[in-house]
Amino acid sequence: MSRNSVGKQPMRLLKNGVMVMAGAALLSKLIGALQKIPLQNLAGDRVFGIYNAVYPFYQLIAVLATAGLPTAVSIIIAQKLRDGGSADEVRPALIAAMMLLGATGILSFWFMWSSAEITAAWIGDKSTAAAIRMLSLALLIVPFAAVLRGYMQGRRRMGLSAASQVVEQLIRVAVMLLVLKLGMIAGWSESTLAAGVMSGAAAGALASLLLLVLLGWRMKEARERLASFVPRQLFREMRVLIILAVPATLAALVIPAIGVVDAFMVPRLLRESGLGEAGAMTMFGIYSRAQPLVQLIVMVAGAAAAALVPGLVAARSRNDHNTLGLRMSLLVRLAWTVGAAAAVGLVLLADPLNRMLYMDAKGTATFALIGCTALAGCANAVFAPALQALGSARVPIALLLLAALLKGALNAALVPSLGIEGAALSGVIALSAAALLGAAAIRHATAGLCPPHVRTGRLAGIGPAAGAIVALAVMASAVLLTERAVDVVLGYSLSPRATATALALTGAAVGAIVFAVAALRVGIVSAQEWRALPGGEALARRLRSLRLIPPSEH
């Protein structure tokens, strides 16, 4: 093997590992988002509401207990191994992380279990206490699985770490559905069904931990790392881990915080408006219907943005301001444009999507309003990694925390009079405010970096704005015409849900294709921007040969 091929091998392994981890993260999030649909179909809106009210509280505590440390472990171990460190030098970091997360896991479990009644009172439905306690059991297992996952990443065993994420989600969903089916056969109450459904979280975490232990234990290094105990370095390792983990923890804390705001406010405000506990939680379930789709869209936007971040960091580090400006311009514009397309599609297809996924049209207006948050959600998901690449990592955290506070204030003002539509509207306003401030922060961060023609033209969106509006108008027209055509052809030959499925899927497919073609044809990506993208020039030539971009562009 040549020296060049040896030198390229670690880089190839790193790229493959990053792709494996990114793919596993996307797949696990996809499973986590879509598993809510069969839950509602089988259990109904009240159980669905309890799940959506309790799970954000668990996520918030799990983030406090685990977020950041697995990444810190992988960084420390990778650095030590890269510097020629032995198993003895790696072992203290692993043991320190195990002790830290073990302690935080036990404390988090105790807090969530003991405060279940108080939390249920805050939510506004006392029957959620059993679900909170059942879900808290996962906190005894999740931290240890998280540490081992970070350890495997540090050892470049990305495949095992990725597999553990996917297995955790698959087992969680399988156990949830199995318990749900058995509980319905046994005639359990809705609150007991919700508690049983939560057992999937602990089962999934246990399966992930077992996979990591059993496969990791076959390695000689895995047996050696527990062969001895190194107490001297533990406190030093813990200090380093905490310093590395705190920023990641704060960043990961924001998204669950917004969910907790809704969980603690919306059911209680609905109950105070005249609905009983069961009625308020049922309405909260209806309010949550569109969220899996919005989460899925935002997840894809965030993953795409994360893929462009290394290029932004590289351009900034080598002071290539022209490339940085062009890439940032494209990133900001695509965030707004693609987010707007997703929001328009969800609004236009709200009724068939609601019927297809949840079997009836309850809360379609709320579904459409929450669909509007796809615009700001995509923008926030893109702007956060972009700001981090520009060296402004604290800004996204501050903006989304501000969004959570604004969401709470608007919930208090709008839910009593407008119900779940008010909660949805407050989400649109709060997330839009964060997105607009994020765009302003990017403009400020790039003010001294980008060339003048980039700052005043493309980044400001002056040129492409009209093209984006045209593409959105063409897409909306195509979706509406498709809906009408499908309804005329199939409306009397299929069941209502089958007709809704045909309308939703056909409309979504036609809308996506028409929007993509229209956006390319109006030149939403400039010739300079194609050339600034990795592999963009070759892609542009191919698109031009297919007549998908204007000939004058290249």
Buried (B, 14 or more C-beta within 10 A) or exposed (E): EEEEEEEEEEEEEEEEBBEBBBEBBBBBBBBBBBBBBBBBEBBBBBBBBBBBBBBBBBBBBBBBBBBBBBBBBBBBBBEBBEEEBEBEBBBBBBBBBBBBBBEBBBBBBEBBBEBBEEBBBBBBBEBBBBBBBBBBBBBBBBBBBBBBBBBBBBBBBBBBBBBBBBBBBBBBBBBBBBBBEEBBEEEBEBBBBBBBBBBBBBBBBBBBBBBBEEBBEEEEEBEBBEEEEBEEBBEEBBEBBBEBBBBBBBBBBBBBBBBBBBBBBBBBBBBEBEBEBBBBBBBBBBBBBBBBBBBBBBBBBBBBBBBBBEBBBBBBEEEBBBBBBBBBBBBBBBBBBBBBBBBBBBBBBBBBBBBBBBEEBBBBBBBBBBBBBBBBBBBBBBBBBBBBBBEBBEBBBBBBBBBBBBBBEBBEEBBBEBBBBBBBBBBBBBBBBBBBBBBEBBBEBBEEBBEEEBBEBBBBBEBBBEBBEBBBEBBBEBBBEBBEBBBEEBEEEEEBBEBBBBBBBBBBEBBBEBBBBBBBBBBBBBBBBBEBBEEBEEBBEEBBEEEBBEEEBE
